[in-house]
Amino acid sequence: MKNSNKINEDLSTPLALPLPNTAFTRRGIAFNPNDDIWAWVDGPFGLRLDYRRFVGQYRFFREPLKHALLFFAKSSSASHLSNLFQEFVHFLSLRDEAIPLPTITAADVGNYAARLDEHERWRVGRLNVLLQKWGALRIPGVEPDCIKYLRERRKPGNTKGKAVLTRDPEEGPFTEAEYTALYKAVDAAYGTGDVPKWVAVLTRLLFACGGRISQYASLKVKDLTVRDGSFALLLPQAKTREAHARTSFKEFDLSPQTGRLAQEYITDLNMLGHGDDSALFPESIVMMLGTSENRRAEADLFLGHCTSPALSRIFSKSLHAIAPPTERLAFSPIPVVPRRFRYTFGVRLAEEGASKTVIADRLGHADLQHVGVYVQASPKIVENIDKAIGAQLAPLARAFKGQLVEGEEHSTYKDAPGSRIIDFRVSKDPVGSCAGKGSGCAFNKPVACYTCFKFEPWLNAPHQKVLLRLQVEREKWVSDERLAAINDDAILAVQEVIAECAVVWAQREQETTS
């Protein structure tokens, strides 16, 4: 192997540029790069890189790897740094240890790629990021032919949105039936004391906002706001490249039930001494078996917060015990991890008629490249809706989640600006009212209204005309089941409203004739 002996000799001696005794992360956390364990807590993420695991022939990679990762420690997030470290560990774990590795060559990376299963080919791309920087910094340990090979080779990425597109029963979004069953199961388990209140609150907030678990780990008590009897959550935004996870926020309206539950939970926290600046899901509450080693400074903004991996793990474990069965997995319990709530939130937005821009905004994406999967996955695998049997299907679908009212006089916000919902394509007469006064709503009205819990349809309103319009639009896309099915939930919801109106009119007619 060309120059292998020279490079091996270089690796056995100190590098030309020694590591500094003190360095600072992108977030300003000080650490000593010479330590064999890099450990710190960065916002909601806890990092621990143990270089002592490189033993035997791999011992020579300790110092070069530290030099390469020092660049990422200074410029990237703790999670990205950890991913690169773990990828290098995985690369070494698939090697035949009987074969010496004085330096990393193109053949070594090629053999690694060949050993990966199809669903793990994305790992080559992550390894490429580390080794390219390793080579660019001229750190010993990586051959030039390896850098050239990686630069020219097409690196397969992780399949974006595969779990969403395929409606994976273990990792993808919940079905409507699973969504409802899980929601009810958590409420029932909380009522019987089988899950603590924080689990019930986090479940509701995951359903309501669709955020990443790191965003919930960053929440503080003061992020729940109450104005004029309405509840909202200020959710810290992740992956914004800002100073920390609490630099920017996005506001989400909460249902009265979720808002009151969260408010009760906060009252409990206050009684335990947790003030407005305390974590909403504090480590002392979530980790009942004992908190982790305290690696945060007293002045740390996230002092007392759970790390996101710990919050995710304990939450998932809590729900595993009470998760209802799903027919998609032969009636085994629904696998519950926080990411599935996010996928479900995105798909439901698409099904309610939200545009890609709205979906990206609600999910906190900086661009539209990752939200297309939600629109593509939004049509449910259902039979074409037939007018003749639609009224029979509507009560079973439970797509309508609002409250039927007599008219505007009985609505939550009578005559309030923005409260009237009108479909001018079919009539100038309103079809109902919005219990949220349309505040901050960017959804397609009234299509999305019929599936919204804030919708208050009026008894004597042109719902039949709205249904006819939606059915006509559906027929236009009959050749494309994906597009045709986008408004199926709304159609079912309108049919359910019509059915409820019919029941009321029938009861009144019976009372008149009796």
Secondary structure by P-SEA (a helix, b strand, c coil): ccaaaaaaaaaacccccccccccccccbbbbbccccbbbbbcccbbbbbbccccccccccaaaaaaaaaccccccccaaaaaaaaaaaaaaaaacccccccccccaaaaaaaaaaccccccaaaaaaaaaaaaaaaaccccccaaaaaaaaacccccccccccccccccccccccaaaaaaaaaaaaaaaaaccccaaaaaaaaaaacccccaaaaaacccccccccccbbbbbcccccccccccccbbbbbbbcaaaaaaaaaaaaaaaaacccccccccccccccccccccccccccccccccccaaaaaaaaaaaacccbbbbcccccccccccaaaaaaaaaaaaaaacccaaaaaaaacccccccaaaaaaacccccccccccccccccccccccccccccccccccccccccccccccccccccccccccccccccccaaaaaaacccbbbbcccaaaaaaaaaaaaaaaacccccccccaaaaaaaaaaaaaaaaaaaaaaaaaaac
